Amino acid sequence: MDSVHRRRYDRNLRRKTLVYALALMLVIACTSDNDSAGVGGSLLRIDDEPPGANCEFGGSAVHTGVDANDDGELADDEITETQYVCDDDPNVLVGKLSGNYTIRNELDALFLAQVTEITGDLWIDAPGLTSIALPSLQIVGGDIVFLEAGDLELVAFPVLTTAGSPDTEEALDTGNVGVRSGGVELDVSSLAELNGDVLLGGVIIDVSMPMLVSIRGRLAITADTPTLSFPKLTSIGGLGLSIDQTAVENLDGFAALTDVQYQVRLTNNQLLQDVSGLSLVSGDLTRLRISGSPLVEDLSGLEGITGVSSLYLANNAALQTLSGLNGLQSVWSLYLGQHPSITSLAGLSSLTSVTKVSLHANPLLSEPGPLLTSTALRTVYLRDNGFTSLAFPQNEFEEFTVAEESNLTAITAPNLTATSAFLVVQSCPTLSSISMPLLDSVSTGLFTSNPNLPACSIDALLAQLSSKNPTWTNTGNDDAATCP
């Protein structure tokens, strides 16, 4: 605590002490007088004094008198003396608090009521408080962190404009706010710039930051809230944007967002219906992940994204098309899994380069389109989709796995010469033909449980290899079939 604020704290403490000391002195004096006069007992009453003639900035009025009617209360007409202890000018000694500060109780919050800047961290470790309001706080140089705040109903920093420094791990962390079932009202309506990460969790009624323009770190929201409103936010740095386990129906609150670093992650948002609110986001991402959003039918709004290192789409029950990814040109790793409604990958029409593809449990997906024809493709994993035939023009794979494809009848790879790791075909009940006439080198070959696939055709593949002693398994296939 700096010397300026220590003096203000001490003055407030002295005033409160003076009120009670004065009250005690008046009671003693009145009791002595009344005892000598043989009249009723003396009483004390302390009232708040509003700003006015007696106290310019308000304070306390200390009343004493005789309880003439013996009712145990000091009525106005029984007051014989009043003295005033007045508050200081609230505009005096207001300013910067150096270092870190922790709010543990109501007195700590009251002490900060006139502070405009905290140079270090502000920590809230006050499980018993129901509200914290800091009406003058404009700048927090470090983190704002809620440790224990289980009873909070209101957090109000209405004039806060800046929080965090570029070196902080999080500028605003409300991870433990809102364990109350009723939720927390969070007022940071003037916040314009956040340095470091922004982590919003718990049960927050509405996540609204109407003046926020930029976040230097990541924005991660796990708050159980129906509303996300960031109408002026244009950029998110750090680890990008994560929205997990919220009750939001759309992302319209990000209508100005253009620049997102690293990732867009949307997971387990059960009421989310569309992602069109991200329509201004453009350029390349390291990760794009959308999963556990059962009401999203397409990905319209993501057309500005041109490249992704890792594209992960999983368990979106209503997703029927990848429309919205039309601008995507390159992907290093693509996972598409557990989509019972998707029938086509036509939305990837601009995709020219993909290195790793994993398609799993998409039962209506029967046409991969150009996805599996990329010359850059090196790893392919197909399991439990709806494919009837598969054709691969590539010369070489690192890993090649086709499994549990119940409708698949034929696999052709006319140019394939080698797989440097695995070549796996298993548990495909209708598969009857594999054509890989140029295959020359395999590290591990695993062909199992394909009852209609001639075992002799797998033996023929082994025979044409020039690589010595590969690991090779040929079991559970059609041993009775004949080969040309």
N, C-alpha and C positions, 0 to 999 in steps of 0.2 A: 504494500500500500504506500503511495507516495505521500509526501509531507502535506500537500494541500488537502488531499482527501482525509488524511489522518486528523488534521485540524477540524475539518467539517464534522467528521465522525465524533470527535471528542466534544465539540460544541453541542451536538445533538444529545449526546449522552449526559453532558452536564445539565442541559435544560431539563431532561427527564428526571435526573436526580434532584434538581432544584424543586421541581413540582412536588415530589413526594416529601422532601425535607421541609418545604414550606408548609405543606399540609399537616405534617406531624407537629410542627411548631404551633400552628394555629389551634389544632385540637388540644394540645397541652395547655395553651393559654386559656382557651375557652373553658376547658374542664376545671381549671383552677378557679377562674372567676365564678363559674356557676356553683361550684362546691361551697365557696364562701358565701354566696347569696342564697343558697338553699333552693335553687330552681332546678328544672329538668336537665337531662344529659345533653352534651354537645354532639353534633354530627358534622361530618365532612362530605362534600360532594365536589367531584372534579368533572367539569364539562369541557368539550371541545369549544374553542372560541374561534368563530369565523373571522376572516380578514375584515378589518374595520377600524373604528376609532380606538378601540382598546389594544388591538394588535394588528399592525399593518398587514402582516402576512399570515395571520392566524396564530393559534397556539392553544394554551390551556387556561381555563378559569377555575381557580381554587376557591370554593365557597365554604364558609363555616357558619354555624348558628346553633340555636337552641331548639331541641325537639319539644316544642311547647305542647303538642297534643300526644306525645309519647307513642307515635305510630311507627317509629323506627326509620322514617325517611325525612330528609331535609327538604321541606317545601320552599317555594320561592319567597313566601311571606315570612319564613322563619330564618332567612339568611341575614346575618348581622355584619359579615365582612366578606369581601371578595378581593383576591389579588390575582394578577395575571402573569403568566410566564409565556413569552412570545417566541414564535419560530423565527429563524433567520430568513433573510431574503433568499428565495430559492434560486436566484440568478447569480448568487455569490458562490465562489469556490466550486463552480461547475467546470469540468474539463476532462483531462486525460488521466487514466489510471494505468500506471506502468506495471508490466508484468502480467502474471496469470491471476485469475480469480475464480473461486468456486462458490456457487450458491448452494448452501446447505439448509437454510431456513428462511423464514420471512424477514428477519432482520438483515440478512445478507442481501436479499432482493431490494429491500427498502434503501439500503445504503447505496445501491447502484442506480437508484431511480433518477438521479440527476447527472450521471456520468455519460459523457458523449463519446468517449473512445477508451477501449481497452487494448493495450498494445500486444498483450499475449493471448492466452487461451481463456475462454469462458466455459467452465464446466458446471453442469447442473447435477447435483447429487443430493436430491431432496425428495425422497419418496412420499413425504407427507404433504407437500404443497399441492394445492388444486389449481393455482394460477401463478404465472410469473409474467410481469409486465415491466419492461424497461423502456419508458416512453421517450427518453432522451438519447439512447444509445445509437450512434451512427456508424461506428467503425469497430470491428474486432480484428486485430492484427493476426491472431492465430486461429485455432479451431473453436467451434462452438459444439460441445459434446454433451449429450444427455446420458448420464450413467444410470441413475435410478430416479425415475420420475413417474412411478406407476399410478399416482392419483391425479396427474395433471389433466385439466380440462381446457385450459387456455394458456398459450404461449404467445406473447405479443411483444415484438420488437418493431413497432410501426414505422420508425424513421431510420432503421438500419439500412445503409446503402452498400457497404463493402464488408466482406468477411474473408479471412484466410490470407495467407501469403503464398507465393509460388512454391515454397518449400514445404508447406503443410501437407499432411496425408489426407485430411478432410477439412473442408471449410465449415461444413454444417452436417452434423451427424445426429439424427434423432432416432437412432436404432432402438432405444428402449422406451421411447415415448409411445403412449397409447395402449398400454395393456388393459386400460379400462374398456369395458364393452361399449361405452357411449362414445368413445373417440375423443380426440384432441383438436381444438381449433388452433391452427398455426398461422399467426399474422406476421409475415415478413414482406409486407406489401410494397416497401420502398427499396428493397434489395435490388441493386443493379449489376453488381459484379461479385463473383465468387471465385476465389483463388483456391486451388486444391480440389479435393473431391467433395461431392454433395451426396450424402447418404440419408435417405428419408425412409424411415421404417415405422412399424407399429400401426396403430389405428389413428390416422389423421383424417379429419372430416373432409377437407378439401386441400389438395396440394396446389397452391396458387402463388405464383411469383410474377405479378404483372409487369414489373419494371426490369426484370433480369434480362441482361443482354448477352452475357458470356459466362461460361464456366471453364476455368482453366484446366480443371481435373475432370473426373468422370461424374456423371449423374446416374445414381442408382436408386431406384424407387421400389421398395417392397411394402410400402404403406397400403393398408387395406382401405383404399379411398376410391370413390367413384369419379373423382374429378382431378384432371391434370391440366393446369393452365399456365403456360409459359409463352404468352403471345408475342413477346419481343425477343425471345431467345434465338440467337442466330448461330452460336457455335458452342460445341462441347469438345473438350480435349481429353487428355488422359486416356482412360480405358473406355471412353465413349458413353453410350446410352444403354442402360439396363432397366427394364420395367418388368417386375416379377410379382406374381400373385396379387395383383390389384383387382379392383372391381370396375375398371374403366371400360367403356363401350367403344371408344374411338380415340384417336390420337390427334384430334383437331386442335388441341391445346399447343401443338408444336408447329403451327402454321408458318412461322418465320424461320424455322430451323433449316440452315443450308449446309453447315459444315459439321460433320461428326468424325472424330478421330477413332480409330481402332475398330469399334464394333457397334452394331445395333442388336440388342438382345431383348427379345420379347418372349417370356416363358410363363406358362400357367396363369394366363389372364383369361379366366373362364367366361367373361362377358364381352371380351373384345370381339367386335364385328368386322372391322376393317383397319387397314394401315395407311389409308390415303392421306392422313394428316402429315405424313413424312414426304410429301410430294416434291419438296424443294431440296431434299438431301441429294447430293450428287458426288460423283467421283468414286474412289476406291475405298474399300473397307478391308480390314484384316478378317473380321468375322461378321457374318449375318446369321442370326439364329432366331427362328420362330417356331415355338413348340408349345403344346398344351393349350392351344387356343381353339376350342371346338366349334366356334361360330364363324371363323374367318373362311370365306369361300374363294377368294382370290387375293393376289398380292398387288393390286392396283395401287399406285402411289410410290412404288420403288423403281420406277423407270429410269431415274437419274443415276442409279448405281451401276457403274461400268465394270468393276472388277472386285472379286472377293477371294481371299485366300481360302477361307473355310465357310461353305454354305451348308447350314444344318436346318433341315425342315423335318419336324417329327410330330406325330400325334395331333394333327389338326383335322378333326373328324369331318368337317364340312368342306375342306379344301378340294376343289374340283379341277382347278387349273393353275398353272404357274404364270398366268397372265399378270404382268406387272414387273416381271424380270426380263422384259424384252430388250432392255439396254445392256444387259450383262454380257460381256464379251469374253471374260476369262475367269476361271475358277481353278484353284489348285485341288481342293477336296470338296466333293459334293455328297451329302447324305440326304436321302429322301426316304422316310420310313413311317409306317403305320398311318397310312392315308387310305381309308376304305372307299373314298369317293373319287379320287383322282383317276382320270382316264388317259391323260395325255401330257407330254412334256413339251408341247408346242410353244409354251411361253418362253422357252430358252432358244428362240429362233436366231438370236444374234451371237450365241455362244460359239466361239471358234477354238477355244483351248481349255481343256480340262484334263487334269493329271490323274485324279483318283475319284472313282464313282462307286457309291454304295447305295443300292436300291433294295429296300427291305419291307416286306409286308404291305405292298400296295396291290391288292388282289385284282383291281380292275385295270391296272396299267399293263396294256398289251403292246403298245408301240413306243419304243424308246426314242424314236425320231433321230436327229443328228447327234444326240448326246453320246452314244457309244461309238461314233465314227471318228472322233477327234484323233488326229495322228499323235497328239501329245499324251493320250491316255496310256497309263502304265499299270494301274491297279484297278481291277473291276471285281465287285462283289455283288452278286445278284441272288436274292433269297426270297422265296414266297411272294412272287409277283404274278402277273397274268400273262406273261410272254408265251407265245406259241412257237416262235422261231427267233433265233439270234444270229446275226452276222457281224463279224469283226474284221475290218480291213487292216488292222495294225500288224506290224512286223514282229513286235516283241512286247511282252508284258513282264512286269516284276511278279505280280500275283494275279491269278485268274481263278475265281470261285463262282460256280453256279450250283445252287442247292435248293431243294424243295420247291422247284418250279413245276407245279402240278399240271400245267397245260403245255409245257414245252415238248416239242417233237424233234427239233433239229438245231444243231449248233454248227456253224461254218466259220472257219478262219483261214481263208485260202492263202494268206501271205505270212501267217505266223510261223516264225522260225524258232523262237525260244521263249521260255519263262524262267527267269533267273531265280525265282523262289518257288511258289506253289502253283500247280495246275490241279484244280479240284472240281470234280463233277459228281454230285451225290444226291440221292433221294429225289430223283426226278422220275416219277412213275410212268410217264408217257414218252420219255425221250428214247428215240430209236436210232438216231444217227448223229455221229460226230465226224466232221471233215476238217482235218488239219494236215494237208498233204505235204507241207514243207517243214513241219515241226522237226527240229533237229536236236534241241537241247532243253532238258528239264532238270531242275534240281530235285523236286518232289512231285510225283504224280499220284493222285488219290482218286480212284473211280469206284464208288461203292453204292449199293442199293439203288441201282437203276434197272429194274426188272425187265424192261423191254430193250435195253441197250446190249447189242451182241458183245459178249466178252471177248470174242476173237478180234473185234475191231480195236479194242483196247490193247490187245497183244500186238496187233499190227503197228499201232503207234509206238509201242516200246521198241519194236524191232527196227523201226526206221531212225531211231535216235543214234547219233554218233557219240553223244556224251556217255561216259562210262559209269556204270553202276548207279543209276539214279535210284532214289527211294521210290518204290512203285507198288501200288496196291490195286488189285483188280478183283473185287469180291462183291457178291450180291447182284451181279449183272446177269444177263441171259446167257448161260453156259450152253444152252441147246441150239442157239442160233448158228447159222453157217455164214461164212464170209466169202466173197469172190476170190 
